[in-house]
């Protein structure tokens, strides 16, 4: 097509075999969009296209990514808020007719294939990458992930283990839990796990934990995506994506008790208490 459709925070350029998404770097643009800059999404990486009403007089053009095609979305595992979804283009409602035209044109070019992609089709964020976690600094040079523990945040277990280096050839995947939810963290999954199950992220030397202002989405998610892509490239197979394991009910109860203490002390708002309590109960 070769045409450009501009919306809030991004513009989509439609090409014969791909969609080039250019994100605005303005102060109102989500920081994740600013970090990504632009992304070229091959048509074979798109499973479908929708156009739906948005909020406050807008419409949303959504290119549904094909499973397994984009390391960023694989790492996110459904945890991104709609406002930070790079596959959503929000436009004024008066452009609905134009958006419908491009949606139909795009649908006509898509292959009728909803099977997961055998390889990543969208380029990952480029290394080197780094971010500051609550308990240390994480860095990735394209071949190796390094964790350097901080004096103030790291647990004694991590200090005893010492700073960590993980070649991607020894990894099977990554577990990313958004910093915007309770107990956010980034955990590296070994290709040959030890016999014992990994402990809580704050005790696991293969994990860094997030917190208020630490490991923000626009830094830690591109990092996780880049590591995932490197793992697949090094190992030739699909990297593992782990979900957060179910917890011991006694541990959940203790954490809810502690959360209640923070709430009574005024350190957690009513809405934050209700949200985080629900997240903990969902892990039972």
C-alpha positions in Angstrom: 0.0 0.0 0.0 2.8 2.4 0.9 0.4 4.8 2.8 0.7 6.2 6.3 -2.0 6.3 8.9 -1.2 8.6 11.8 -2.8 8.2 15.2 -2.1 9.2 18.8 1.5 8.4 19.7 2.2 6.4 16.6 2.0 6.2 12.8 1.6 3.1 10.7 3.2 2.9 7.2 1.7 0.1 5.2 4.1 -1.7 2.9 3.8 -4.6 0.5 5.1 -7.2 3.0 5.0 -5.4 6.4 3.8 -2.6 8.6 6.3 -0.1 9.8 5.3 1.4 13.1 6.9 4.6 14.1 6.3 5.7 17.7 6.3 9.3 18.8 8.8 10.4 21.4 6.7 13.2 22.9 6.3 13.6 26.6 2.7 12.2 26.5 3.7 9.0 24.6 4.1 5.9 26.7 7.7 5.4 27.7 7.7 1.9 26.2 6.8 3.4 22.8 9.6 5.9 23.2 12.0 3.1 24.0 11.0 1.1 21.0 11.3 3.9 18.5 10.0 2.0 15.5 9.3 -1.6 14.7 8.8 -3.4 11.4 6.1 -6.0 11.6 6.0 -8.5 8.7 2.5 -9.4 7.6 3.2 -13.1 8.4 3.6 -12.0 12.0 0.0 -10.7 12.1 -2.9 -13.1 12.9 -5.7 -10.7 12.4 -7.0 -7.1 12.4 -9.8 -5.5 14.4 -11.3 -2.0 14.6 -13.2 -1.2 17.7 -14.6 1.9 19.5 -12.1 3.4 22.0 -12.5 5.8 24.9 -13.4 9.5 24.6 -14.3 9.7 20.9 -11.6 7.4 19.5 -11.4 4.2 17.6 -8.7 1.6 17.9 -7.0 -0.3 15.1 -5.5 -3.4 16.4 -3.1 -5.7 14.6 -3.4 -9.0 16.5 0.1 -10.5 16.7 0.6 -14.1 15.8 1.7 -16.3 18.7 5.4 -16.9 18.8 6.2 -14.2 16.3 7.3 -11.3 18.5 9.7 -11.8 21.4 8.4 -8.6 23.1 4.9 -9.8 23.2 6.0 -13.3 24.2 7.9 -11.9 27.2 5.0 -9.6 28.1 2.7 -12.7 28.3 -0.5 -10.6 28.3 0.7 -8.3 31.1 0.8 -5.0 29.1 -1.9 -2.4 29.6 -3.8 -1.5 26.5 -2.3 2.0 26.5 1.2 0.4 26.2 0.3 -2.3 23.5 2.5 -1.5 20.5 0.0 -3.2 18.2 -2.8 -0.8 19.0 -3.2 2.4 17.0 -5.6 4.9 18.6 -7.3 7.4 16.2 -9.9 10.2 16.5 -13.4 8.8 15.8 -13.7 11.0 12.7 -11.0 8.8 11.1 -13.0 5.6 11.5 -13.9 5.3 7.8 -10.3 5.7 6.8 -9.2 3.2 9.5 -11.8 0.7 8.3 -10.4 1.0 4.8 -6.8 0.2 5.9 -8.1 -2.6 8.1 -9.8 -4.2 5.2 -6.8 -3.7 3.0 -4.6 -5.3 5.6 -6.9 -8.2 6.2 -6.9 -9.0 2.5 -3.1 -9.4 2.6 -2.9 -11.7 5.6 -2.4 -15.4 5.2 -5.1 -17.7 6.7 -2.7 -19.2 9.2 -3.3 -19.0 13.0 -0.6 -21.5 14.0 2.2 -20.3 16.2 5.3 -19.1 14.4 8.3 -21.4 14.4 10.7 -18.5 14.8 10.6 -14.9 15.8 9.5 -12.7 12.9 9.8 -9.3 14.5 13.2 -8.1 15.4 14.0 -7.9 19.2 15.4 -4.8 20.9 19.1 -4.5 20.3 21.7 -5.2 22.9 23.5 -3.8 24.9 20.7 -3.2 27.3 20.6 -2.6 31.1 18.3 -1.5 33.8 18.4 -0.9 37.6 16.4 -3.3 39.7 15.6 -2.9 43.4 18.3 -5.4 44.4 20.9 -4.9 41.7 21.8 -3.9 38.1 21.0 -6.1 35.2 22.9 -5.9 31.9 22.9 -7.8 28.7 25.6 -7.6 26.0 23.9 -9.9 23.5 25.6 -13.1 24.7 25.6 -12.9 28.5 23.3 -11.6 31.2 25.0 -10.1 34.3 23.5 -9.3 37.7 25.4 -7.0 40.0 23.9 -6.8 43.5 23.4 -3.5 45.3 24.5 -2.9 48.9 21.1 -1.8 50.0 18.5 -4.0 48.2 20.0 -7.5 47.7 19.2 -10.3 50.2 21.9 -12.1 52.1 21.3 -15.1 49.9 22.3 -13.1 46.8 25.3 -11.6 48.5 26.5 -15.1 49.5 26.0 -16.3 45.9 27.9 -13.2 44.6 27.5 -11.3 41.3 26.1 -13.6 38.6 26.9 -14.1 34.9 24.6 -16.2 32.6 25.7 -17.1 29.0 22.5 -17.3 26.9 23.7 -20.8 25.8 22.9 -22.0 29.3 19.4 -20.5 29.4 16.1 -21.9 28.3 14.0 -18.8 28.8 12.9 -15.9 30.9 10.1 -15.2 33.4 9.0 -11.5 33.4 6.5 -10.3 35.9 5.5 -6.7 35.3 6.8 -4.1 37.8 3.2 -2.7 37.8 1.9 -5.7 39.8 2.8 -7.2 43.1 6.2 -8.8 43.3 7.4 -7.9 39.8 10.7 -9.5 38.8 12.8 -10.8 36.0 14.0 -14.4 36.4 16.4 -16.4 34.1 15.5 -20.0 33.5 18.5 -22.4 33.2 18.6 -24.9 30.4 19.5 -27.6 32.9 17.8 -26.7 36.1 19.1 -27.8 39.4 17.2 -30.4 41.5 15.8 -27.8 43.9 12.9 -25.6 42.9 13.9 -21.8 42.7 12.9 -19.8 45.7 11.2 -16.5 45.8 12.8 -14.0 43.4 14.3 -12.0 46.2 16.3 -15.1 47.3 17.1 -16.5 43.8 20.5 -15.4 42.4 19.0 -16.0 38.9 16.4 -13.2 39.4 16.2 -9.5 40.1 13.2 -7.9 41.7 11.5 -4.7 40.8 9.8 -2.1 43.0 8.6 1.5 42.9 10.8 3.1 40.2 12.9 0.0 39.7 12.8 -2.2 36.6 10.2 -0.1 34.8 8.3 -1.7 31.9 10.1 0.4 29.2 13.4 -0.9 30.4 12.9 -4.4 31.8 10.5 -5.7 29.1 12.8 -4.9 26.1 15.6 -6.4 28.1 13.6 -9.7 28.6 12.6 -9.7 24.9 16.2 -9.4 23.8 17.3 -12.2 26.1 14.5 -14.4 24.8 15.5 -13.8 21.2 19.1 -14.6 22.0 18.2 -17.8 23.8 16.2 -19.0 20.7 19.1 -18.0 18.4 21.6 -19.8 20.5 19.6 -22.9 21.2 17.7 -23.3 18.0 14.4 -24.0 19.7 11.6 -22.1 21.3 12.7 -20.6 24.7 10.7 -21.4 27.7 8.3 -18.9 29.2 7.4 -19.7 32.8 4.4 -18.6 34.7 4.7 -17.6 38.3 4.3 -20.9 40.3 1.5 -21.4 42.7 2.5 -20.5 46.2 2.2 -22.2 49.6 -1.1 -21.1 51.2 0.8 -20.3 54.4 3.1 -18.0 52.5 0.2 -16.2 50.8 -1.5 -15.7 54.2 1.7 -14.2 55.6 2.0 -11.8 52.7 -1.6 -10.7 53.0 -1.1 -10.1 56.7 2.0 -8.0 55.9 0.0 -6.1 53.2 -2.7 -5.4 55.8 -0.2 -3.9 58.1 1.1 -1.6 55.4 -2.6 -0.7 54.6 -3.3 0.1 58.3 -0.2 2.2 58.5 -1.3 4.3 55.5 1.5 3.1 53.3 -0.9 1.4 50.8 -4.1 2.9 49.6 -7.5 1.1 49.7 -7.4 0.4 46.0 -3.8 -0.8 46.1 -4.6 -3.1 49.0 -7.6 -4.6 47.2 -5.7 -5.1 44.0 -2.7 -6.7 45.5 -4.7 -8.9 47.8 -6.7 -10.2 44.8 -3.4 -10.9 43.0 -2.1 -12.9 45.9 -5.3 -14.9 46.3 -5.2 -15.6 42.5 -1.9 -17.4 43.0 -3.4 -20.0 45.4 
